[in-house]
């Protein structure tokens, strides 16, 4: 569940509660945690820490941006994308997870443990079409407020049977949609198994799995993850 206030305000509430009731600060912190839907303060703090990278990343994205978010399997790119969606939703923006990879029940299972279906202020929606084009995303997000967020899962499945040129056309169409509507569109992307962390601590565009557009400036931002490190490019 999304916290109703930043950590520092929750701590202030706990200190006030401790003074008013005479209980210890630790007991007051646990009391506030239970009000927020957590059994104890340590669990609440852990959730806040987990969402911090998504909160910082979302703050650096602007309406009209297209973000390439790439990593090897198990490095947290899908988790980060879902946290981005939740952060957008609680800010009152439309937030939609478009997956060409997961079945509906699998996608719902990814979101439920993160509290995304019960986020304070908004809900993350799930779409699992058999094929995906910018026009479909545009229809689904008609009327969305500026800064609303769409996550495309994942880049290599766009026009997957038609090669790089078709993939590049699709990405360009998504980019035009983002700029026209003021959306933020995030493309999850695979990194090829040839990536070697002994040569570079974080992958780059040369490590992306095919197909992809072949030019990093097809996206306004790129973000690569590996072993807890995040490398975000400057805006194009």
C-alpha positions in Angstrom: 0.0 0.0 0.0 1.2 3.5 -0.8 2.2 5.6 2.2 -0.1 8.5 3.0 2.9 10.9 3.7 6.6 11.0 3.4 8.8 9.2 5.9 9.8 12.3 7.7 6.2 13.3 8.3 5.4 9.8 9.5 8.3 10.0 12.0 7.0 13.4 13.2 3.6 11.9 13.7 5.2 9.1 15.7 7.1 11.5 17.9 4.0 13.5 18.6 2.1 10.3 19.4 4.8 9.2 21.8 4.7 12.5 23.7 0.9 12.5 23.9 0.6 8.9 25.1 3.8 8.4 27.0 4.8 5.3 25.1 8.3 4.7 23.7 9.3 6.1 20.3 9.7 2.6 18.9 6.2 1.7 20.0 4.9 4.9 18.5 6.7 4.2 15.2 5.1 0.7 15.1 1.7 2.3 15.9 2.1 4.7 12.9 3.2 1.7 10.7 0.0 -0.2 11.5 -2.0 2.9 10.6 -0.3 2.8 7.2 -1.1 -0.9 6.8 2.2 -2.5 7.9 2.8 -4.7 10.9 5.8 -2.8 12.1 8.0 0.2 11.3 10.8 -1.8 9.8 8.5 -3.1 7.1 7.2 0.4 6.3 10.7 1.7 6.0 11.7 -1.1 3.7 8.8 -0.3 1.4 9.8 3.4 1.3 13.4 2.5 0.5 12.2 0.2 -2.4 10.2 2.9 -4.0 12.9 5.6 -3.7 14.7 4.7 -7.1 11.3 4.9 -9.0 10.5 8.2 -7.2 13.8 9.7 -8.2 13.6 8.4 -11.8 10.0 9.6 -12.3 11.0 13.1 -11.1 13.6 13.3 -13.9 11.2 12.3 -16.7 9.1 15.0 -18.5 5.9 14.8 -20.5 6.8 13.7 -24.0 9.7 11.5 -22.9 10.3 8.0 -24.2 12.6 6.0 -21.9 14.5 2.8 -22.8 14.8 0.8 -19.6 17.1 -2.2 -20.1 18.8 -4.9 -18.2 19.6 -8.6 -18.1 16.9 -10.9 -16.6 16.7 -10.7 -12.8 18.2 -7.2 -12.5 15.0 -5.4 -11.6 13.9 -3.6 -14.8 10.3 -4.9 -14.6 10.1 -4.2 -10.8 11.4 -0.6 -11.4 8.8 -0.1 -14.2 6.0 -1.3 -12.0 7.1 1.0 -9.2 7.2 3.9 -11.7 3.6 3.1 -12.7 2.6 3.1 -9.0 4.3 6.4 -8.4 2.5 7.9 -11.4 -0.9 6.5 -10.3 -0.7 8.0 -6.8 0.0 11.4 -8.4 -3.3 11.2 -10.2 -1.9 10.3 -13.6 -3.1 7.4 -15.8 -0.7 4.5 -15.5 -1.0 1.5 -17.8 1.1 -1.6 -18.1 1.0 -2.9 -21.7 2.5 -6.4 -21.8 3.1 -8.5 -24.9 4.9 -11.0 -22.7 2.8 -11.8 -19.6 -0.6 -13.4 -19.5 -3.3 -11.3 -17.7 -3.1 -13.4 -14.5 0.7 -13.2 -14.5 0.7 -9.4 -14.9 -1.9 -9.0 -12.1 0.3 -11.2 -9.9 3.2 -8.9 -10.5 1.2 -5.9 -9.4 -0.7 -7.2 -6.4 2.3 -7.7 -4.1 3.4 -4.1 -4.8 0.1 -2.7 -3.7 -0.4 -1.1 -7.1 -4.1 -2.2 -7.3 -4.7 -0.4 -4.0 -2.5 2.7 -4.5 -3.7 5.8 -2.7 -4.9 8.2 -5.4 -5.0 5.9 -8.4 -4.8 2.4 -9.9 -2.3 0.8 -12.3 -4.2 -0.7 -15.2 -3.1 -3.8 -17.2 -3.5 -4.5 -20.9 -2.2 -7.7 -22.5 -3.0 -7.5 -26.2 -1.7 -10.0 -28.8 -0.1 -7.1 -30.7 0.6 -3.5 -29.9 0.8 -0.3 -31.8 1.0 3.3 -30.9 -2.6 3.8 -32.1 -3.9 1.3 -29.6 -2.0 2.9 -26.8 -3.4 6.3 -27.9 -6.9 5.0 -27.8 -6.5 3.4 -24.4 -5.0 6.6 -23.0 -7.4 9.0 -24.6 -7.9 12.0 -22.3 -5.0 11.1 -20.0 -3.5 14.0 -18.1 0.0 15.3 -19.1 2.7 13.1 -17.6 0.6 9.9 -17.6 2.7 6.8 -17.9 2.6 3.8 -20.2 5.1 0.9 -19.9 5.6 -1.3 -23.0 6.7 -4.8 -22.1 8.8 -5.2 -24.1 10.7 -3.5 -26.9 11.8 -6.7 -28.7 8.3 -7.9 -29.1 7.1 -4.9 -31.1 6.9 -6.0 -34.8 9.1 -8.9 -33.7 8.7 -10.8 -37.0 9.4 -7.8 -39.2 13.0 -6.8 -38.2 14.8 -3.7 -37.1 13.2 -1.2 -39.6 9.7 -2.2 -38.5 10.7 -2.0 -34.9 12.2 1.5 -35.5 8.9 2.7 -37.2 6.9 1.5 -34.2 9.2 3.3 -31.7 9.0 6.4 -33.8 5.2 6.3 -33.7 5.2 5.9 -30.0 7.6 8.8 -29.7 5.2 11.0 -31.7 2.3 9.9 -29.5 4.2 10.8 -26.4 5.1 14.3 -27.6 1.6 15.0 -29.0 -0.2 13.9 -25.8 2.4 14.8 -23.2 2.7 11.1 -22.2 5.8 9.4 -20.7 6.4 6.0 -22.5 8.8 3.5 -21.0 10.1 0.6 -23.1 11.4 -2.4 -21.2 14.2 -4.0 -23.2 16.3 -7.1 -23.1 20.0 -7.0 -22.9 21.8 -9.7 -25.0 23.5 -12.5 -23.2 26.8 -11.4 -24.7 27.0 -8.5 -22.2 30.0 -9.1 -19.9 30.0 -7.2 -16.6 33.8 -7.9 -16.3 34.2 -5.5 -19.3 31.7 -2.9 -18.3 29.8 -2.7 -14.9 26.5 -1.6 -16.7 25.3 -2.5 -20.2 24.9 0.1 -22.9 23.1 0.4 -26.2 25.6 -1.9 -27.9 24.5 -4.7 -25.6 20.8 -4.5 -26.5 19.1 -7.6 -27.8 17.7 -7.5 -31.4 15.5 -6.2 -32.7 15.7 -2.6 -31.6 15.8 0.6 -33.7 19.6 0.7 -33.9 19.9 4.3 -32.8 19.9 5.4 -29.1 18.4 8.7 -30.2 15.2 6.8 -31.1 14.5 7.4 -27.3 14.7 10.7 -25.4 16.3 8.9 -22.4 18.0 5.6 -21.8 18.4 3.8 -18.5 20.5 0.7 -17.9 20.6 -1.4 -14.7 23.0 -4.0 -13.3 23.7 -5.2 -9.8 22.0 -2.3 -8.2 23.6 0.4 -10.3 21.4 2.7 -12.5 22.8 4.7 -15.4 20.4 7.3 -16.8 21.4 9.3 -19.9 20.8 13.0 -20.3 17.8 14.1 -22.4 18.3 13.8 -26.2 
